[in-house]
Amino acid sequence: MADLPSRVIIRDHAFEDELRLLIPDAERADEYTAAAETILAQDPTVGLKRETDEEAVWVLPMSPINEKSIYLLYTFDAAEVILLGLRVL
């Protein structure tokens, strides 16, 4: 991933709320998302793209929590990645 532009990571309020519901401890929650944020800042196309009526939303599988699958939803442009939310399956 050398020489790729780095984007600013922005956490939407919904993302923050959903993360805190999954992992109430703020430090552990930040540790949980740190690797994903680093990767997405460099190459946000690593996820899977899905089209919605309003915008392109990307999905990135995360490490399971309590044996449940977790997916990070985000969107991006040339300058920033916006973390939109988390889905638990």
Order of alpha helices (4+ residues) and beta strands (2+ residues): beta-alpha-alpha-beta-beta-beta-beta
